[in-house]
Amino acid sequence: EAQVTQNPRYLITVTGKKLTVTCSQNMNHEYMSWYRQDPGLGLRQIYYSMNVEVTDKGDVPEGYKVSRKEKRNFPLILESPSPNQTSLYFCASTPSGRAREQYFGPGTRLTVT
Amino acid sequence: GESVGLHLPTLSVQEGDNSIINCAYSNSASDYFIWYKQESGKGPQFIIDIRSNMDKRQGQRVTVLLNKTVKHLSLQIAATQPGDSAVYFCAENMLSGAAGNKLTFGGGTRVLVKP
Protein backbone atom coordinates (compact mmCIF):
# COMPACT_ATOMS: atom_id res chain seq x y z
CA GLU A 1 0.00 0.00 0.00
CA ALA A 2 1.33 3.42 -1.00
CA GLN A 3 1.71 5.50 2.12
CA VAL A 4 3.59 7.96 4.25
CA THR A 5 4.33 6.74 7.75
CA GLN A 6 5.36 8.72 10.81
CA ASN A 7 6.65 7.64 14.17
CA PRO A 8 5.85 8.12 16.90
CA ARG A 9 2.19 9.12 16.56
CA TYR A 10 2.11 10.65 20.03
CA LEU A 11 4.97 12.00 22.10
CA ILE A 12 5.15 13.84 25.38
CA THR A 13 8.55 15.17 26.29
CA VAL A 14 10.26 17.81 28.42
CA THR A 15 11.93 21.03 27.42
CA GLY A 16 15.43 20.55 26.08
CA LYS A 17 15.37 16.82 25.50
CA LYS A 18 16.37 16.10 21.91
CA LEU A 19 13.90 14.14 19.85
CA THR A 20 13.45 12.84 16.32
CA VAL A 21 10.23 12.22 14.47
CA THR A 22 10.70 9.81 11.60
CA CYS A 23 8.96 9.97 8.24
CA SER A 24 9.10 7.36 5.52
CA GLN A 25 7.38 7.00 2.15
CA ASN A 26 7.25 4.02 -0.17
CA MET A 27 6.21 5.82 -3.36
CA ASN A 28 9.68 6.77 -4.60
CA HIS A 29 8.77 10.46 -4.36
CA GLU A 30 11.52 13.00 -4.78
CA TYR A 31 9.86 15.77 -2.78
CA MET A 32 9.18 15.55 0.94
CA SER A 33 8.17 18.16 3.48
CA TRP A 34 7.23 18.76 7.09
CA TYR A 35 4.33 20.87 8.33
CA ARG A 36 3.04 21.85 11.68
CA GLN A 37 -0.63 22.43 12.36
CA ASP A 38 -1.84 24.75 15.08
CA PRO A 39 -5.36 25.99 15.91
CA GLY A 40 -6.21 29.12 13.98
CA LEU A 41 -2.95 29.01 11.98
CA GLY A 42 -3.63 26.15 9.61
CA LEU A 43 -0.71 24.17 8.24
CA ARG A 44 2.65 25.84 7.95
CA GLN A 45 5.67 24.39 6.21
CA ILE A 46 8.76 23.81 8.33
CA TYR A 47 11.27 22.32 5.88
CA TYR A 48 11.18 20.62 2.54
CA SER A 49 13.48 18.46 0.46
CA MET A 50 13.49 18.26 -3.30
CA ASN A 51 15.69 15.18 -3.36
CA VAL A 52 18.43 13.33 -1.49
CA GLU A 53 20.83 15.73 0.21
CA VAL A 54 18.76 18.75 -0.91
CA THR A 55 16.82 20.50 1.83
CA ASP A 56 15.52 24.02 2.30
CA LYS A 57 13.65 26.11 4.84
CA GLY A 58 9.93 26.58 4.75
CA ASP A 59 7.99 29.27 6.55
CA VAL A 60 8.72 28.29 10.17
CA PRO A 61 12.11 26.51 10.33
CA GLU A 62 13.39 27.93 13.62
CA GLY A 63 14.12 25.24 16.21
CA TYR A 64 14.02 22.37 13.72
CA LYS A 65 16.51 20.40 11.66
CA VAL A 66 16.04 17.86 8.92
CA SER A 67 18.15 15.49 6.88
CA ARG A 68 17.62 13.58 3.67
CA LYS A 69 20.21 10.85 3.35
CA GLU A 70 17.88 8.43 1.62
CA LYS A 71 15.05 9.08 -0.77
CA ARG A 72 12.41 7.37 1.36
CA ASN A 73 13.23 8.94 4.74
CA PHE A 74 12.98 12.52 5.97
CA PRO A 75 13.37 12.78 9.76
CA LEU A 76 12.49 15.92 11.69
CA ILE A 77 14.87 16.72 14.54
CA LEU A 78 14.19 18.98 17.51
CA GLU A 79 17.57 19.52 19.16
CA SER A 80 16.17 21.37 22.17
CA PRO A 81 12.38 21.30 22.17
CA SER A 82 10.45 24.12 23.77
CA PRO A 83 6.77 24.38 24.77
CA ASN A 84 5.99 26.55 21.71
CA GLN A 85 6.80 23.52 19.58
CA THR A 86 3.84 21.68 21.01
CA SER A 87 1.86 20.99 17.88
CA LEU A 88 0.55 18.44 15.41
CA TYR A 89 3.19 17.57 12.83
CA PHE A 90 2.65 16.18 9.37
CA CYS A 91 5.09 14.77 6.87
CA ALA A 92 4.17 14.78 3.19
CA SER A 93 5.63 13.59 -0.08
CA THR A 94 4.95 14.05 -3.77
CA PRO A 95 6.62 13.44 -7.12
CA SER A 96 8.89 16.21 -8.28
CA GLY A 97 7.05 19.16 -9.76
CA ARG A 98 3.68 18.31 -8.19
CA ALA A 99 3.88 20.12 -4.88
CA ARG A 100 0.20 20.96 -5.18
CA GLU A 101 -0.79 17.30 -4.73
CA GLN A 102 0.98 16.08 -1.61
CA TYR A 103 0.45 12.82 0.20
CA PHE A 104 0.32 13.36 3.93
CA GLY A 105 1.20 11.04 6.77
CA PRO A 106 -1.16 10.44 9.72
CA GLY A 107 0.43 13.06 11.95
CA THR A 108 2.48 13.16 15.15
CA ARG A 109 1.04 14.87 18.20
CA LEU A 110 3.93 16.39 20.15
CA THR A 111 3.59 17.90 23.61
CA VAL A 112 6.57 19.65 25.17
CA THR A 113 6.23 20.43 28.89
CA GLY B 1 -9.33 11.93 16.88
CA GLU B 2 -7.03 14.90 16.66
CA SER B 3 -8.42 18.36 17.13
CA VAL B 4 -7.22 20.25 14.10
CA GLY B 5 -8.72 23.61 14.86
CA LEU B 6 -10.62 24.90 17.86
CA HIS B 7 -11.86 28.09 16.21
CA LEU B 8 -12.75 27.01 12.71
CA PRO B 9 -15.81 28.34 10.90
CA THR B 10 -18.34 25.54 10.71
CA LEU B 11 -20.80 24.62 8.00
CA SER B 12 -23.67 22.37 9.05
CA VAL B 13 -25.31 20.57 6.17
CA GLN B 14 -28.22 18.17 5.96
CA GLU B 15 -27.30 14.85 4.40
CA GLY B 16 -28.23 14.90 0.74
CA ASP B 17 -28.01 18.68 0.39
CA ASN B 18 -25.27 20.46 -1.52
CA SER B 19 -22.40 22.10 0.38
CA ILE B 20 -20.51 25.20 -0.59
CA ILE B 21 -17.22 25.97 1.13
CA ASN B 22 -15.59 29.31 0.51
CA CYS B 23 -12.04 30.57 0.63
CA ALA B 24 -10.49 33.97 0.08
CA TYR B 25 -6.94 33.76 -1.19
CA SER B 26 -4.23 36.38 -1.06
CA ASN B 27 -1.68 35.78 -3.80
CA SER B 28 -2.78 36.76 -7.29
CA ALA B 29 0.42 35.19 -8.66
CA SER B 30 -0.50 31.65 -7.55
CA ASP B 31 -0.71 29.21 -10.43
CA TYR B 32 -2.81 26.57 -8.76
CA PHE B 33 -5.51 26.59 -6.14
CA ILE B 34 -6.18 23.39 -4.33
CA TRP B 35 -8.67 21.86 -1.92
CA TYR B 36 -7.69 19.37 0.76
CA LYS B 37 -9.90 17.37 3.09
CA GLN B 38 -8.83 16.40 6.60
CA GLU B 39 -10.82 13.82 8.51
CA SER B 40 -10.47 13.51 12.25
CA GLY B 41 -7.23 11.81 13.22
CA LYS B 42 -5.82 11.80 9.70
CA GLY B 43 -3.56 13.87 7.51
CA PRO B 44 -4.93 16.16 4.80
CA GLN B 45 -5.97 14.49 1.57
CA PHE B 46 -5.92 16.10 -1.88
CA ILE B 47 -9.38 16.55 -3.39
CA ILE B 48 -9.10 18.69 -6.48
CA ASP B 49 -7.10 21.56 -7.94
CA ILE B 50 -7.69 24.27 -10.49
CA ARG B 51 -5.21 26.15 -12.56
CA SER B 52 -5.37 29.93 -12.40
CA ASN B 53 -6.35 30.24 -16.08
CA MET B 54 -9.57 28.30 -15.46
CA ASP B 55 -12.72 29.35 -13.63
CA LYS B 56 -14.36 25.99 -13.08
CA ARG B 57 -13.33 22.39 -12.73
CA GLN B 58 -15.43 19.36 -11.91
CA GLY B 59 -14.54 16.13 -10.23
CA GLN B 60 -16.55 13.32 -8.77
CA ARG B 61 -19.34 15.06 -6.78
CA VAL B 62 -17.14 18.12 -6.36
CA THR B 63 -16.81 21.34 -8.32
CA VAL B 64 -14.25 24.04 -7.73
CA LEU B 65 -14.94 27.61 -8.82
CA LEU B 66 -12.32 30.31 -9.10
CA ASN B 67 -13.11 34.01 -9.25
CA LYS B 68 -9.86 35.87 -9.75
CA THR B 69 -11.53 39.26 -9.81
CA VAL B 70 -12.39 39.01 -6.13
CA LYS B 71 -9.75 36.42 -5.20
CA HIS B 72 -12.35 33.87 -4.22
CA LEU B 73 -12.30 30.09 -4.40
CA SER B 74 -15.15 27.76 -3.60
CA LEU B 75 -15.71 24.04 -3.34
CA GLN B 76 -19.14 22.64 -4.02
CA ILE B 77 -19.99 19.15 -2.83
CA ALA B 78 -23.07 17.60 -4.37
CA ALA B 79 -25.39 15.37 -2.34
CA THR B 80 -23.34 15.66 0.85
CA GLN B 81 -22.79 12.38 2.67
CA PRO B 82 -21.76 11.59 6.26
CA GLY B 83 -18.29 10.70 4.97
CA ASP B 84 -17.90 14.30 3.84
CA SER B 85 -17.73 15.46 7.46
CA ALA B 86 -14.21 16.86 7.79
CA VAL B 87 -12.17 20.02 7.80
CA TYR B 88 -11.58 21.46 4.35
CA PHE B 89 -8.55 23.58 3.52
CA CYS B 90 -7.85 25.67 0.48
CA ALA B 91 -4.24 26.07 -0.57
CA GLU B 92 -2.18 27.96 -3.14
CA ASN B 93 0.84 26.90 -5.15
CA MET B 94 3.13 28.73 -7.55
CA LEU B 95 5.05 26.80 -10.20
CA SER B 96 8.13 28.97 -10.34
CA GLY B 97 11.00 29.43 -7.93
CA ALA B 98 11.12 28.21 -4.37
CA ALA B 99 7.40 28.91 -3.96
CA GLY B 100 6.73 26.23 -6.52
CA ASN B 101 7.79 23.71 -3.95
CA LYS B 102 5.33 24.46 -1.22
CA LEU B 103 1.69 24.84 -0.47
CA THR B 104 0.34 27.83 1.40
CA PHE B 105 -2.74 26.77 3.32
CA GLY B 106 -5.77 28.74 4.42
CA GLY B 107 -7.33 28.38 7.88
CA GLY B 108 -9.91 25.69 7.09
CA THR B 109 -13.67 25.17 7.36
CA ARG B 110 -15.29 22.40 9.35
CA VAL B 111 -18.17 20.64 7.62
CA LEU B 112 -20.67 18.73 9.76
CA VAL B 113 -23.18 16.54 7.98
CA LYS B 114 -26.43 15.99 9.84
CA PRO B 115 -28.29 12.73 9.22
Interface residues (C-beta under 8 A of the other chain):
Chain A: V4 Y31 S33 Q37 P39 G40 L41 G42 L43 R44 Q45 Y48 M50 D56 G58 D59 L88 F90 A92 A99 R100 E101 Q102 Y103 F104 G105 P106 G107 R109
Chain B: E2 S3 V4 G5 L6 H7 Y32 I34 G41 K42 G43 P44 Q45 F46 D49 F89 A91 N93 A98 G100 N101 K102 L103 F105 G106 G107 G108
